């Protein structure tokens, strides 16, 4: 029903108005995705995830905040509090841990393609998981 209404509106537009409309759709700016990355110095998995995030940063406009947890007790406590908030067992978790837009918590290493799926889900309002 919604698509039909859009098509009806498009039919009534003049060609230059239609072109401007299509151009505006192609330049929709997406909001920055905030990523808090909890990591440990020397953690191989963390280093790989960090590289993947850096690679995806321009495409998804990632605002990455890094928090080391091996030597920083305050960051470690903050990460454990997130586990409790999201119902994750701290005894079965670790680094890397990522907080995405303060609404999704990811624990562990993932493939680049999985990150893209999750970031697109956040970008387009689909559930992540």
C-alpha positions as CSV (number, residue, x, y, z in Angstrom):
1,X,0.0,0.0,0.0
2,X,2.8,2.4,0.9
3,X,4.7,1.7,-2.3
4,X,1.6,2.2,-4.4
5,X,1.2,5.7,-2.8
6,X,4.8,6.6,-3.5
7,X,4.4,5.4,-7.1
8,X,1.3,7.6,-7.5
9,X,3.2,10.6,-6.2
10,X,6.0,9.9,-8.6
11,X,3.6,9.7,-11.6
12,X,2.5,13.3,-10.8
13,X,6.0,14.8,-10.6
14,X,7.7,16.7,-13.4
15,X,10.9,15.1,-14.6
16,X,13.2,17.6,-13.0
17,X,11.4,17.2,-9.7
18,X,11.6,13.4,-10.0
19,X,15.4,13.6,-10.7
20,X,15.9,15.8,-7.6
21,X,13.9,13.4,-5.6
22,X,16.0,10.4,-6.7
23,X,19.2,12.3,-6.1
24,X,18.1,13.1,-2.6
25,X,17.4,9.4,-1.9
26,X,20.9,8.4,-3.1
27,X,22.6,10.9,-0.8
28,X,20.8,10.0,2.5
29,X,23.3,10.5,5.3
30,X,23.4,7.8,7.8
31,X,24.1,8.5,11.5
32,X,27.5,7.7,13.0
33,X,27.6,4.3,14.7
34,X,29.2,4.5,18.1
35,X,31.4,1.5,18.9
36,X,33.0,1.0,22.3
37,X,35.8,-1.6,22.0
38,X,36.9,-3.3,25.1
39,X,40.2,-5.1,24.5
40,X,43.3,-6.5,26.1
41,X,46.9,-5.6,25.4
42,X,48.4,-8.5,23.4
43,X,45.1,-10.2,22.6
44,X,45.3,-11.6,19.1
45,X,41.5,-11.7,18.7
46,X,41.3,-8.1,19.8
47,X,43.9,-7.1,17.3
48,X,42.0,-8.8,14.4
49,X,38.7,-7.2,15.4
50,X,40.4,-3.8,15.7
51,X,41.8,-4.2,12.2
52,X,38.3,-5.1,10.9
53,X,36.7,-2.1,12.6
54,X,39.4,0.2,11.2
55,X,38.8,-1.2,7.7
56,X,35.0,-0.7,8.0
57,X,35.2,2.7,9.8
58,X,34.9,4.9,6.7
59,X,32.0,3.0,5.1
60,X,29.9,2.9,8.3
61,X,31.1,6.2,9.8
62,X,32.2,4.3,13.0
63,X,33.1,6.4,16.0
64,X,35.4,3.9,17.8
65,X,36.3,4.4,21.5
66,X,38.9,1.9,22.7
67,X,39.0,0.8,26.4
68,X,41.8,-1.5,27.6
69,X,40.7,-3.9,30.4
70,X,43.8,-5.9,31.4
71,X,45.5,-3.0,33.1
72,X,42.6,-0.6,33.7
73,X,40.3,-1.8,36.5
74,X,37.8,0.9,35.8
75,X,37.3,-0.1,32.2
76,X,37.2,-3.8,33.2
77,X,34.4,-3.0,35.8
78,X,32.5,-1.0,33.2
79,X,32.7,-4.0,30.8
80,X,31.4,-6.4,33.5
81,X,28.5,-4.0,34.3
82,X,27.6,-4.2,30.6
83,X,27.6,-8.0,30.8
84,X,25.1,-7.7,33.7
85,X,23.0,-5.2,31.8
86,X,22.8,-7.4,28.7
87,X,22.4,-10.7,30.6
88,X,25.8,-12.0,29.6
89,X,27.7,-14.3,32.1
90,X,30.9,-12.5,32.9
91,X,32.6,-15.9,33.7
92,X,32.0,-17.1,30.1
93,X,32.9,-13.8,28.4
94,X,36.0,-11.8,27.6
95,X,37.7,-9.7,25.0
96,X,37.1,-8.4,22.5
97,X,33.7,-7.0,23.7
98,X,32.0,-4.4,21.6
99,X,29.1,-2.1,22.6
100,X,27.3,-0.9,19.5
101,X,25.3,2.3,19.7
102,X,24.6,1.5,23.4
103,X,22.1,-1.1,22.3
104,X,23.9,-4.2,21.2
105,X,26.7,-6.1,23.0
106,X,29.0,-8.4,21.0
107,X,31.5,-10.7,22.7
108,X,34.3,-12.4,20.7
109,X,35.9,-12.3,17.3
110,X,33.7,-12.2,14.2
111,X,34.2,-12.2,10.4
112,X,34.1,-8.9,8.5
113,X,30.9,-10.0,6.8
114,X,29.1,-10.5,10.1
115,X,30.1,-7.0,11.3
116,X,28.7,-5.6,8.0
117,X,25.4,-7.5,8.7
118,X,25.2,-6.1,12.2
119,X,26.1,-2.5,11.2
120,X,23.6,-2.6,8.4
121,X,21.0,-3.8,10.9
122,X,21.7,-0.9,13.2
123,X,21.8,1.5,10.3
124,X,18.4,0.4,8.9
125,X,16.8,-0.2,12.2
126,X,16.7,-4.0,12.0
127,X,17.4,-6.1,15.1
128,X,20.9,-7.3,15.6
129,X,21.7,-10.7,16.8
